[in-house]
Amino acid sequence: MPDLVIVGAGLGGLAAAWDAARFLPDYKIKVIGDERPYVRHKLRVAVVGKDISISTKHIENLGVEFVWDKVAKIKREQREVVLESGQTLNYDCLILATGSQPSRPKSIEGIEKAMGFRRLEDARRLREEKPGRVAIIGASFVALHVADSALAVGAEPVLIVRSRLVRKSLEPELSQKLEERLKELGVKFVHAKPKSVKDNAVEADGETVEADLVVTATGVDPDIRLAKEAGLELIWDWAVKVDEQGRTSDPRIFAIGDVANCYCPVTGKPDYFGIGTVATLMAYNAVKAIQGSKAVVKTPAYIKDAFMGRNFVFRAGLVSPQAEKAGFNVERIDVSGTEYGDHAYLVYEKETRRLIGFSSVSSRDIGSKAIELEKAIRLKRKVDDILPPDVGR
């Protein structure tokens, strides 16, 4: 019986285990995890004491074995995984789902003093320390999650923003609209470049932001240690390079989720999109590849999130600055006040009128419409095919 070892018990690793149990009945499947599974993007509700753990019973009932340990090294020639406990596991195929860690930009002096917001202990710390003021370095979705969490525990959140809010997911005007909405709810903003982190303050372009707790939320660094030490090829020098099925430079090893590149549904080129939905689809592709299939489910560029009540953010495809950087000649259509949300834009290629992007900030959930647009983007439909009837053509 061949052995499949999955390193990582996050959403990607669990999805891989579930799919493998269904599609690879002849394999003996083991999952190695260094912490019990939970829904990472729900950390902000864990801050107020809610349980976000994920049971593995339904996967174990399919014959999957979980090993709670850390991987020390991968021996590719011997096809072995060595655990920190000293145990050695053989593999015929290996799936790396090692995830990522909070980025700590070297340009910011003392950044090691800042807390990340990535694990359950981070949520517990925010709840138990009861800070009066939280300085948050970054403008990412995680930065907004931290701000939401700070308000939930009675703290004042201060976001230190170098550029604009979630700039890869919103048109510039929508970043501004979101900031205005959050200001009304008690979030403060400092637009400056952070220079250093002190014990209870952040220095940013000559301004001192005092705080009881400093959190870094500038993005993530893929956890490539095992892959790099094993000699697997990297892309951009910071992620594991994979093909559309998740196969690495070693055909027996696959990488999925935050640790690897995915592929943009608009350009077809390697991209990075570290969210759970993408990880689960990458897991499916990897398992099907091990099964022998050449089919690929394309990973979507889609985000839906909500902050501090009814402040919904949606993104599908590329926003216009990203599209222009990718070489597209684009135009935009303002669809604010329609079925696509309070403030919303469609982005399309000028010559072909192909729809390539959508983003929205709204007080209502327009999830089904956003999913329709994501599908239209993947199918390369024209913007005229989906324009609301009350918008000029």
Secondary structure, DSSP 8 states (H G I E B T S, - for coil): --EEEEE--SHHHHHHHHHHHHH-TTSEEEEEESS--B-GGGHHHHTTT---B---HHHHTTT-EEEES-EEEEETTTTEEEETTS-EEE-SEEEE---EEE---TTSBTGGGSB-SSSHHHHHHHHHH--SEEEEE--SHHHHHHHHHHHHTT-EEEEEESS-TTTTTS-HHHHHHHHHHHHHTT-EEEES-EEEE-SSEEEETTEEEE-SEEEE-S-EEE--HHHHHTT--EETTTEE---TT-B-SSTTEEE-GGGB-EE-TTT-SEE---SHHHHHHHHHHHHHHHHT---------EEEEE-SSS-EEEEEE--HHHHHHTT--EEEEE-TTBTTBSEEEEEEETTT-BEEEEEEEESS--HHHHHHHHHHHHTT-BGGGT--TTS--
